[in-house]
Amino acid sequence: DAGVIQSPRHEVTEMGQEVTLRCKPISGHNSLFWYRQTMMRGLELLIYFNNNVPIDDSGMPEDRFSAKMPNASFSTLKIQPSEPRDSAVYFCASRYRGGSGELFFGEGSRLTVL
Amino acid sequence: AQTVTQSQPEMSVQEAETVTLSCTYDTSESDYYLFWYKQPPSRQMILVIRQEAYKQQNATENRFSVNFQKAAKSFSLKISDSQLGDAAMYFCAYRSPNTGNQFYFGTGTSLTVIP
């Protein structure tokens, strides 16, 4: 299995620009999570989906952030407009809702907003 | 909400020695799952070991083992025969099967392995 695939791995953009991060979960996994990691705040859950349906988006910082999961094999996290404080590593993770159900993480997308 | 506490921001160990990373959690649930994840400089989070709360036996994966004390709500990770490749950030995590399968992560412990 290819694992969770995220793109891009690195993104440098200017303040005010739109940023779209992409994620392909592991085939057969039915839950998908978006996390943000910074030195100051650690690992924060932004939103998660079960069977493509958003369950908890209380971690989404503000209306500038939106996430979609149009099908079981694809999700996006969009920031519009981006701000320097959005600079972080964004992780996507997926899991199968059974057993211990551990998370499988992608390699992360490092976002730098200038 | 459940909380996970890692009280050691940084730890170091001599190569080939043993080190224990601590983790405590707060919960009123009886059924849950606990995990240790490793995040090397390459930054991808990798599962090290898992423990089901209903199992009394401590989980073991090669050089990695846990000391699970359910009553004390403690879940420490022991790394034996430490290797240079073990240097990483280690995160303890709790998963509740009841609150929408939410995961709760600790703040991490940075482990340095000294040659």
Boltz contact constraints between the chains, C-beta under 6 A:
constraints:
  - contact:
      token1: [A, 42]
      token2: [B, 107]
      max_distance: 6.0
  - contact:
      token1: [A, 43]
      token2: [B, 105]
      max_distance: 6.0
  - contact:
      token1: [A, 55]
      token2: [B, 100]
      max_distance: 6.0
  - contact:
      token1: [A, 56]
      token2: [B, 100]
      max_distance: 6.0
  - contact:
      token1: [A, 100]
      token2: [B, 33]
      max_distance: 6.0
  - contact:
      token1: [A, 100]
      token2: [B, 50]
      max_distance: 6.0
  - contact:
      token1: [A, 102]
      token2: [B, 35]
      max_distance: 6.0
  - contact:
      token1: [A, 102]
      token2: [B, 47]
      max_distance: 6.0
  - contact:
      token1: [A, 102]
      token2: [B, 50]
      max_distance: 6.0
  - contact:
      token1: [A, 105]
      token2: [B, 45]
      max_distance: 6.0
  - contact:
      token1: [A, 107]
      token2: [B, 44]
      max_distance: 6.0
  - contact:
      token1: [A, 108]
      token2: [B, 43]
      max_distance: 6.0
